[in-house]
Amino acid sequence: MDKTALVGMQDRQIEGLVLNALRGANVPVTMLDWEYSPELNELQLVIATSLFDSVGPHEANARVLEALQHAGIYQQMPIRRIFIKSPQDPTVKALQDEMKLKAEGSIHIIANRTVHGVDVYSIFFTPYASPGGVVRSRVVTDTKQLIEFLGRQLEISSHHLASAMLQLHAERNAIISHVQLTLRKARRLGLA
């Protein structure tokens, strides 16, 4: 799976379909969010439901599967991409904490030419206050994907996006300052 497709519009639409299917089947949902698995290079949907504790993991999984099949979306969201957990699970608690923590920093974009002369863009998020460590990058393969990622995924304003694109065109790199991201979102987008 191409990393640029991760957390794309299709995944957001699928997330909405899954949530609607679960609501329609009266499956209580405490948390539903994407978790990037670098080992598999794909997103997996973590669903926290009290059913995990009340009826057990096997029955909770069965009810989620049944809801997805009944809604006709199982093919779009196979069970291997879904993890059903208890709301009390330490992983769920950690994900919920990550959803609250915000970092402010800069987005750096570097245009690199491939062997075939096509621009490939590396995107970095560097928090202003950080304990240090590896800076992760997200790579997109064309200008349309870059604009989609910056505008829709990072929610960069059109004014700042236009300025960055002008700077990128002129200098082959650009910086967008004072971007706020939750740690959760930065990880989900492959930037942390």
C-alpha positions in Angstrom: 0.0 0.0 0.0 1.3 3.4 -1.0 1.9 5.6 2.1 0.3 8.6 0.4 -3.0 6.6 0.4 -2.8 6.2 4.2 -5.4 8.2 6.1 -6.8 9.4 2.7 -10.3 10.4 1.9 -11.3 6.8 1.2 -10.1 5.8 4.7 -12.1 8.7 6.2 -15.2 7.6 4.3 -14.7 4.0 5.4 -14.4 5.2 9.0 -17.7 6.9 8.7 -19.3 3.8 7.1 -17.9 1.6 9.9 -19.2 4.0 12.6 -22.6 4.1 11.0 -22.8 0.3 10.6 -21.8 -0.1 14.3 -24.4 2.4 15.4 -27.1 0.8 13.3 -26.3 -2.6 14.9 -26.3 -1.0 18.4 -22.6 -1.8 19.0 -21.4 0.8 21.5 -18.3 2.6 20.5 -16.1 4.4 23.0 -13.3 5.2 20.5 -12.7 4.6 16.8 -9.4 5.7 15.2 -6.8 4.7 12.8 -3.4 3.3 14.0 -0.6 3.1 11.5 1.3 -0.2 11.5 4.8 0.3 10.1 5.4 -3.4 10.0 2.4 -3.9 7.6 2.7 -0.4 6.0 -1.1 0.1 6.4 -3.6 1.7 8.7 -5.6 -0.5 11.0 -8.9 0.7 12.7 -8.9 0.4 16.4 -12.4 0.1 17.8 -13.0 0.3 21.6 -16.3 -1.1 22.7 -17.7 -2.0 26.1 -18.9 -5.3 24.5 -15.3 -6.5 24.7 -15.8 -6.5 28.5 -19.4 -7.4 28.8 -19.7 -10.3 26.3 -16.0 -11.1 25.7 -13.6 -10.6 22.8 -14.9 -13.4 20.6 -18.5 -12.2 20.7 -17.5 -8.5 20.4 -15.6 -9.4 17.2 -18.5 -11.4 15.9 -20.9 -8.5 16.4 -18.6 -6.1 14.6 -18.2 -8.5 11.7 -22.0 -9.0 11.5 -22.6 -5.2 11.5 -20.1 -4.7 8.7 -21.6 -7.6 6.7 -25.1 -6.3 7.2 -24.1 -2.8 6.1 -22.5 -4.3 3.0 -19.0 -2.8 3.7 -17.1 -5.9 4.8 -15.1 -6.0 1.5 -14.0 -2.4 2.0 -13.0 -3.0 5.6 -11.8 -6.6 6.1 -11.4 -7.9 9.6 -7.6 -8.1 9.4 -7.6 -4.2 9.4 -9.8 -4.0 12.5 -8.8 -4.4 16.1 -11.5 -4.7 18.7 -10.4 -3.6 22.2 -11.8 -2.9 25.6 -12.1 0.8 26.6 -9.9 -0.1 29.6 -7.1 -1.5 27.4 -3.8 0.3 28.0 -3.4 0.7 24.2 -6.8 2.5 24.0 -6.0 4.7 27.0 -2.7 5.6 25.4 -4.4 6.4 22.0 -6.9 8.6 23.8 -4.1 10.5 25.6 -2.3 11.0 22.3 -5.5 12.5 20.8 -5.3 15.3 23.4 -1.6 16.1 23.3 -0.8 18.9 20.8 2.6 20.0 19.5 3.4 23.1 17.6 6.1 23.1 15.0 7.0 23.6 11.4 6.2 21.5 8.3 9.2 21.2 6.0 8.7 20.2 2.4 11.6 19.2 0.1 11.1 18.5 -3.6 13.4 15.7 -4.9 13.6 14.7 -8.6 13.5 11.0 -9.4 15.5 9.3 -12.2 12.6 10.0 -14.5 12.5 13.7 -13.7 9.3 13.5 -11.7 9.1 15.5 -8.4 8.7 13.5 -5.2 8.1 15.5 -2.1 9.4 14.7 1.4 7.3 16.2 4.2 8.7 16.6 7.8 7.1 17.9 11.0 9.6 19.3 13.4 8.0 20.3 16.8 9.4 23.4 18.4 9.7 21.6 21.8 10.8 18.0 21.4 12.9 15.5 23.4 14.8 14.8 20.1 15.2 11.7 18.2 14.4 10.5 14.7 12.5 12.9 12.4 10.1 10.9 10.3 9.1 11.9 6.8 6.1 11.3 4.6 6.7 11.0 0.9 4.1 11.9 -1.8 4.6 11.4 -5.5 3.1 14.4 -7.2 1.9 17.9 -6.6 -1.8 16.9 -6.4 -1.1 14.5 -3.6 1.0 17.1 -1.9 -1.8 19.7 -1.9 -4.3 17.0 -0.8 -2.1 16.0 2.1 -1.3 19.6 3.2 -4.8 20.9 2.7 -7.1 18.0 3.8 -4.9 16.0 6.1 -2.9 18.7 7.9 -5.7 21.3 7.4 -3.2 24.0 6.3 -5.1 27.2 5.3 -5.4 28.0 1.6 -3.3 31.2 2.2 -0.4 29.3 3.8 -0.7 26.5 1.3 -0.4 28.9 -1.7 2.6 30.6 -0.1 4.3 27.2 0.5 3.6 26.1 -3.1 5.1 29.3 -4.5 8.2 28.9 -2.2 8.5 25.3 -3.2 8.3 26.1 -6.9 11.0 28.8 -6.6 13.4 27.2 -4.1 12.5 23.4 -4.2 11.8 23.5 -0.5 9.3 25.3 1.7 8.5 25.8 5.4 5.0 26.3 7.0 5.4 27.6 10.5 3.2 27.3 13.6 1.4 24.2 12.6 -0.4 22.4 15.5 -0.8 18.7 15.5 -1.8 16.2 18.1 0.7 13.5 18.6 -1.9 11.0 17.6 -2.5 12.8 14.2 1.2 13.2 13.6 1.8 9.5 14.1 -1.3 8.5 12.1 0.0 10.7 9.2 3.5 9.2 9.4 5.1 12.4 10.7 6.1 11.2 14.2 
